[in-house]
Structure formats: C-alpha cells, structure tokens
C-alpha cells in the first residue's frame, strides 16, 4: 500500500499484514491486520507517530524514504507493545538525530520490553503539547486501554486524534478510510471484545472524553482511519453500556454426540421464544478451538446469556470447554446469565471446576447446572425444555 495523505502535511505510512491469521496467539484475524504509523511535517519540526511490527521494517523504511524523509525530529511512542514499537531500535540507526517522545508510563515499559533507557525520552505529561510549528500534539493518557501505558495525542490544527489501540480493528485495507460496512464494524467489535472489554469502565470514560473532544478523524494503531468518528464512537458507547441483546451464545464440544443432542434441543427451544441463538462448535476441526473461542469473545460483547455445553473428561470439564470458559471469564463480559449443561459417563466434578474457571462473570446470574448421565432420554430433554423456558423468560424481561 503506498503512502497516503490523510490531511494536509499528515501521511499514513503504516504497513498492511493481510495474511496474519492470529494475533497474540489468541485472536483470530480473518481480515489480517495493519500496523499504523503516521508522519507529520510541521512548519518547524517533523514527528513520526509510532512505528510498525519489526517483521515489516524494510517495507516501512522504504515508505519513509520514498516520502523524502531524510530526517525526523521526533518519534512519538504511544504504546510499548512490539507491534507498535518493535522497529524503533533499527529506525534510530537510520535517524540518529530523532528525539524519542513519550509519557513516563511508556518510557518505563520501554526500558523493560525494548531495553531503551528512560533518559532517552522527552517525557510528556498529561495535557502537555509538542510544538511542530503549524501542528501541535496534545498528550492524553488512557491507562488500561488496554495496557497501563496507552496514550493518545490530539493535533488541534487538523483535529485528528491519534488514539493508539483505542478504536482500533484488526483489518487489513487498501483504502485508508473506514466505511460503514458490516465487515469493518464486525472487525472493530471483535477487537473491542478481546482488547478493550476487560477494561470497560475505563474505556467508557475515554469514549465519552473523545466524544466531547469531537475530533474530525480518529487515527488508531490498527485498522482504517475513521474519517467519520461518529461511526466508531456510537458503537463504543453502545458496547461499554450496560445494555445487552436478548441473545444466547452456546459454546459447545461433544465427544459422543450426547452433549450435541442437548445443544440441539436447547437451541430449538430457545429459538421458539424468539431469541437469537449462536452456537459455536469448539471441536469441529483441529482449528476450531482457537477460531471459535475467538468468535465467542465477540459474541459475548453484547449477548444477554451464555450457556457452556460440554462433556466430563477425567472428572472435570472437557479441556476445549474449559479453555473457552477461562478465556471468556478473563475478558469480564457484561453477560447477564451464565449456565452449564452437559453429559458425563459415571461421575463428575465439572460444575465445581467450571465455577472456579469463570469468576469474571461478575454481572451474571448463575443458572443451576443441568448435567445428564450418559445419553439423554426424553425426561432429560424435557428438563432442557424447562431450562430454556425459564432462561427465555428472564431474558425477555430485560
């Protein structure tokens, strides 16, 4: 992707990674991702905002050279993780006169993660401005969106907010500006669920602050630039609210079809009440666990209920179900109801282990577990009907 101007004297110099399938060995990225970097040519000074993943350093350097960048006054570091700062050491070798700029939180973590000492940085405090001449960057700390060091800078002349990970998406693109497409918003939701959802109180506060700031554009560290910020701000205010959908997510794994039979019955009964039901098979293929568990994270950003369905293995939950439950809990979703159903062979401690794996569901009412010995019979299936009816009644009252 060539260098693109997003505003007067501001160029997008980031790199696309369309073939990336997973992020952090955790998050499915079906649309790849991007590593966003921005170059500002002020009347007095120049500034580069963030770098890119070190795997793409040569492409990145070529972009800067093609833009005619032979010197950089400031390199602004908004966040420590290597997909943002990993090219910094090599970049300094090509631009030795560049002054590193960051908040104290970033500088502290750069020492431990990138072995760049804190005294290499010009430290900026909350609200301080970096003057470039006809552009000036105001620093705003946004701790725990999603690390303690995340920082935004606002260029008051162009009214562009460089938001770090906040408002990002794992979405590789050929056009730099976001559209109102379902695909892009779905990528933004998946990103929110797995990056921002554990820190909803803080993220809500930052979204409200940005709405008051009323930027003309939001340029995040991943994904396309929001040249209509209302598209993503509206979604963040919705996702960080207490509202949930009248929907049920059922992550499941079945070894000998007994649990699958229970899921089928439960799904049909819930759907008969007009509820939306999303089933995610964690064991359909060798790749299903990582992929489908990732989709569950997105589902839980808005779902009213989640029912984990799994068999017992060696007395406890099936490892695939346990992984999904543990990951879901770590993200602290706002889901209102959580349940467990499944089949066991001759004995089980699955309910006790499941509860220990899911302490992060603090807003959820725990439904009594429904566990069946062996293959469900008609009485067991009727119990599932009652289970579904009672859950539907609770959801429809929301």
C-alpha positions in Angstrom: 0.0 0.0 0.0 1.5 3.4 -1.0 1.9 6.3 1.3 -1.4 8.2 1.6 -2.1 11.7 2.8 -4.9 11.8 5.4 -4.8 15.5 5.9 -2.6 18.5 5.0 1.0 17.6 5.9 0.0 14.3 7.5 0.7 11.0 5.8 -0.2 7.4 6.6 3.0 5.4 6.5 1.8 2.2 8.1 2.1 -1.4 6.8 -0.6 -4.0 5.9 -0.4 -7.6 7.0 -3.4 -9.3 5.2 -2.1 -12.8 5.7 -2.0 -12.7 9.5 -4.5 -15.3 10.8 -4.0 -14.9 14.6 -2.9 -12.1 16.9 -1.1 -12.7 20.2 -1.6 -16.5 19.5 -5.2 -15.8 20.8 -7.3 -13.7 18.5 -8.5 -14.9 15.0 -7.9 -12.2 12.4 -9.8 -13.3 9.3 -9.1 -9.9 7.6 -5.5 -9.7 8.7 -4.3 -6.6 10.4 -2.4 -3.4 9.9 0.4 -1.6 11.8 -0.4 2.1 11.6 2.2 4.8 11.7 1.7 8.5 10.8 4.2 11.2 9.7 3.5 14.9 10.3 5.5 17.5 8.6 5.1 20.7 10.7 6.4 24.1 9.7 9.2 23.9 12.3 9.6 20.2 13.2 8.6 16.7 12.0 7.1 13.9 14.0 6.6 10.2 13.4 3.8 8.7 15.5 4.5 5.0 16.3 6.5 2.5 14.2 5.5 -0.9 12.9 6.0 -4.6 13.6 9.7 -5.4 13.2 8.9 -8.1 10.6 8.0 -5.2 8.2 10.8 -2.8 9.0 12.3 -2.8 5.4 9.0 -2.1 3.8 8.4 0.7 6.4 11.8 2.3 5.9 11.3 2.2 2.1 8.0 4.1 2.6 9.7 6.8 4.6 12.5 7.1 2.1 10.0 7.3 -0.8 8.2 10.1 1.0 11.5 12.0 1.0 12.0 11.7 4.8 15.7 12.2 5.4 15.5 13.4 9.0 12.9 13.1 11.8 12.8 15.5 14.7 10.5 13.5 17.0 9.4 9.9 17.2 6.3 9.7 19.4 5.7 6.3 21.1 2.1 5.9 22.2 2.3 2.3 23.4 5.1 -0.2 24.2 4.0 -3.5 22.6 6.3 -4.6 19.8 3.7 -4.3 17.0 3.9 -0.6 17.7 7.5 -0.1 18.9 9.4 -3.1 17.6 11.0 -1.2 14.8 12.2 1.6 17.0 15.8 0.4 17.6 16.5 -0.1 13.9 14.8 3.1 13.0 17.0 5.1 15.3 20.0 3.7 13.5 18.8 5.4 10.3 17.6 8.6 12.0 20.1 9.1 14.9 19.0 12.7 15.5 15.4 11.8 16.2 14.3 12.6 19.8 12.1 9.9 21.3 8.9 11.3 23.0 6.5 9.5 25.3 4.8 9.6 28.6 6.6 8.3 31.7 4.4 5.2 31.7 5.6 4.4 28.1 9.2 5.2 28.9 9.2 2.9 31.9 7.9 -0.1 30.0 10.2 0.6 27.0 13.1 0.0 29.4 11.9 -3.5 30.3 10.4 -4.5 26.9 12.7 -2.9 24.4 15.8 -2.1 26.5 15.7 1.6 25.7 16.5 3.6 28.8 14.1 6.1 30.2 16.6 9.0 29.8 16.4 8.6 26.0 12.8 10.0 26.1 11.5 13.5 26.2 8.8 12.9 28.8 5.4 14.5 28.2 2.8 14.9 31.0 -1.0 14.9 30.7 -2.1 17.9 28.6 1.4 19.0 27.5 1.9 20.0 23.9 4.6 19.0 21.5 5.0 22.0 19.1 5.8 21.3 15.5 5.0 24.8 14.2 1.7 24.7 12.4 0.8 21.5 14.2 0.9 20.7 17.9 0.3 17.4 19.6 -1.5 17.4 23.0 -0.8 14.3 25.1 -3.6 12.4 26.8 -3.0 9.4 29.0 -5.5 6.5 28.6 -4.2 3.8 31.0 -5.7 0.4 30.6 -7.0 0.9 27.1 -5.5 -1.7 27.2 -2.1 -1.5 28.9 -1.2 1.0 31.7 0.9 3.0 29.1 -1.6 3.7 26.3 -1.5 7.3 25.2 -3.5 9.4 22.7 -2.3 12.6 21.0 -4.6 15.2 19.5 -3.5 17.6 16.8 -5.6 20.6 17.4 -4.9 22.2 14.0 -6.1 19.2 11.9 -8.4 17.9 14.7 -7.1 14.4 14.2 -6.9 12.2 17.2 -4.2 9.6 17.2 -5.8 7.1 19.5 -3.3 4.2 19.9 -5.1 0.9 20.4 -8.4 2.6 21.3 -11.0 2.4 18.5 -8.8 0.0 16.5 -9.6 -3.1 14.5 -7.7 -6.0 13.1 -8.5 -5.2 9.4 -6.1 -5.0 6.5 -7.2 -2.5 4.0 -6.4 -1.0 0.6 -8.2 2.3 1.3 -7.1 4.2 4.3 -10.5 5.4 5.5 -13.2 3.2 7.1 -16.6 2.8 5.6 -19.9 2.0 7.3 -19.7 -1.7 6.2 -20.8 -4.5 8.4 -17.4 -6.2 7.8 -15.4 -3.3 9.3 -17.7 -2.8 12.2 -17.6 -6.6 12.9 -13.8 -6.4 13.0 -14.0 -3.5 15.3 -16.3 -5.4 17.6 -14.0 -8.4 17.7 -11.1 -6.1 18.5 -13.1 -4.4 21.3 -14.1 -7.7 22.8 -10.7 -9.2 23.1 -8.7 -6.0 23.8 -10.9 -3.4 25.5 -13.8 -5.4 27.1 -11.8 -6.3 30.3 -11.4 -2.6 31.0 -14.9 -1.3 30.2 -15.2 1.3 33.0 -12.0 3.0 31.8 -12.8 2.6 28.1 -16.3 4.1 28.6 -14.7 7.2 30.3 -12.3 7.6 27.4 -15.0 7.2 24.7 -17.1 9.9 26.4 -14.0 12.2 26.6 -13.3 11.7 22.9 -17.0 12.4 22.0 -16.7 15.7 23.9 -13.4 16.4 22.1 -15.2 16.0 18.8 -12.3 15.1 16.6 -12.5 15.4 12.8 -10.8 12.0 12.4 -9.7 9.1 14.6 -6.4 7.5 13.5 -5.9 4.4 15.6 -2.9 2.0 15.7 -4.7 -0.8 13.8 -7.3 -0.8 11.1 -8.5 2.0 8.8 -8.8 5.7 9.8 -12.2 6.7 11.0 -12.9 9.9 8.9 -16.4 9.8 10.4 -15.6 9.3 14.1 -19.3 9.0 14.9 -19.4 5.5 13.4 -17.0 4.1 15.9 -17.9 6.4 18.8 -21.5 5.3 18.7 -20.5 1.7 18.8 -18.1 2.1 21.7 -20.8 4.0 23.7 -23.1 1.1 23.0 -20.6 -1.7 23.7 -19.5 -0.1 27.0 -23.1 0.5 28.2 -24.9 -2.0 30.5 -27.3 -2.9 27.7 -27.3 -6.5 26.3 -29.1 -8.2 23.5 -31.8 -10.8 24.0 -29.5 -13.4 22.6 -27.9 -16.6 23.9 -24.4 -17.9 23.0 -23.7 -21.6 23.3 -20.1 -22.6 23.0 -20.1 -26.4 22.9 -17.9 -29.5 22.5 -19.3 -33.1 22.2 -17.4 -36.3 22.2 -20.1 -38.9 21.6 -23.0 -36.7 20.5 -24.8 -36.7 23.9 -23.9 -33.1 24.6 -24.6 -32.2 20.9 -28.1 -33.7 21.3 -28.7 -31.4 24.3 -27.4 -28.4 22.4 -29.8 -29.1 19.6 -32.8 -29.4 21.9 -31.8 -26.3 23.9 -31.3 -24.2 20.7 -34.6 -25.1 19.2 -36.5 -24.4 22.4 -34.8 -21.0 23.0 -35.4 -20.0 19.3 -39.1 -20.9 19.7 -39.3 -17.9 22.2 -37.9 -15.6 19.5 -34.4 -15.4 21.0 -31.3 -15.2 18.8 -29.1 -18.3 19.5 -25.5 -18.5 18.4 -23.8 -21.9 18.6 -20.0 -22.3 18.4 -18.6 -25.8 17.9 -15.2 -25.8 19.7 -14.3 -29.2 18.4 -15.5 -29.5 14.8 -11.9 -29.3 13.4 -8.3 -29.0 14.6 -8.6 -25.3 14.2 -12.0 -24.8 15.8 -10.9 -24.2 19.3 -8.8 -21.1 18.7 -11.1 -19.8 15.9 -14.5 -20.5 17.5 -13.4 -19.4 21.0 -12.3 -16.1 19.4 -15.8 -15.7 17.9 -17.3 -16.4 21.3 -15.4 -13.4 22.7 -17.1 -11.1 20.1 -20.5 -12.7 20.8 -20.2 -12.0 24.5 -19.6 -8.3 24.0 -23.4 -7.9 23.5 -25.1 -11.2 24.4 -27.5 -11.5 27.3 -26.7 -15.1 28.2 -24.1 -17.8 27.6 -24.6 -21.5 28.1 -21.4 -23.6 28.1 -22.1 -27.2 26.9 -19.5 -29.8 27.3 -18.9 -33.4 28.5 -16.9 -34.5 31.5 -13.4 -35.7 30.9 -11.5 -37.3 33.8 -14.0 -35.9 36.3 -13.7 -32.3 35.0 -14.8 -30.2 32.0 -13.6 -31.1 28.6 -10.3 -29.1 28.0 -11.8 -27.3 25.0 -14.8 -26.1 27.0 -12.5 -25.2 30.0 -10.3 -23.1 27.7 -13.2 -21.2 26.3 -14.7 -20.7 29.7 -11.4 -19.4 31.2 -10.8 -17.1 28.3 -14.4 -15.7 28.4 -14.1 -15.1 32.1 -10.8 -13.2 31.7 -12.5 -10.7 29.4 -15.2 -9.9 32.0 -18.2 -9.6 29.7 -21.4 -7.9 30.8 -23.5 -11.0 30.1 -26.4 -11.3 32.5 -26.8 -15.1 32.7 -24.3 -17.9 32.6 -25.1 -21.6 32.6 -23.6 -25.1 32.2 -25.1 -28.2 30.6 -23.5 -31.4 29.5 -23.2 -35.2 29.8 -21.0 -37.4 31.9 -20.0 -41.0 31.9 -20.3 -42.2 35.5 -19.3 -39.3 37.8 -18.4 -35.7 37.5 -17.0 -32.6 39.3 -17.5 -30.4 36.3 -19.8 -27.9 38.0 -17.3 -27.1 40.8 -14.4 -26.7 38.3 -16.5 -24.6 35.9 -17.4 -22.2 38.7 -13.7 -21.8 39.6 -12.9 -21.1 35.9 -15.4 -18.3 35.5 -15.1 -15.7 38.3 -15.0 -12.9 35.7 -18.7 -13.2 35.0 -19.5 -10.8 37.9 -22.6 -9.3 36.4 -24.1 -12.7 35.5 -26.7 -14.7 37.4 -25.6 -18.3 37.6 -28.2 -20.8 36.4 -28.2 -24.3 38.1 -26.1 -26.7 36.1 -28.0 -29.3 34.1 -25.9 -32.5 33.8 -27.0 -35.8 32.4 -25.5 -39.2 33.0 -25.0 -40.9 29.6 -27.3 -40.4 26.6 -30.2 -38.0 27.4 -33.6 -39.7 27.5 -36.9 -38.0 26.9 -37.2 -36.9 30.6 -33.7 -35.3 30.3 -34.8 -33.4 27.2 -37.9 -32.2 28.9 -35.8 -30.8 31.6 -33.8 -28.9 28.9 -37.1 -27.5 27.7 -37.9 -26.2 31.1 -34.4 -24.8 31.4 -34.8 -23.0 28.1 -38.2 -21.7 29.0 -37.0 -20.2 32.3 -34.0 -18.6 30.7 -36.1 -17.1 27.9 -38.5 -15.6 30.5 -35.5 -14.0 32.3 -34.0 -12.6 29.0 -37.3 -11.3 27.7 -37.8 -9.3 30.9 -34.6 -7.3 30.3 
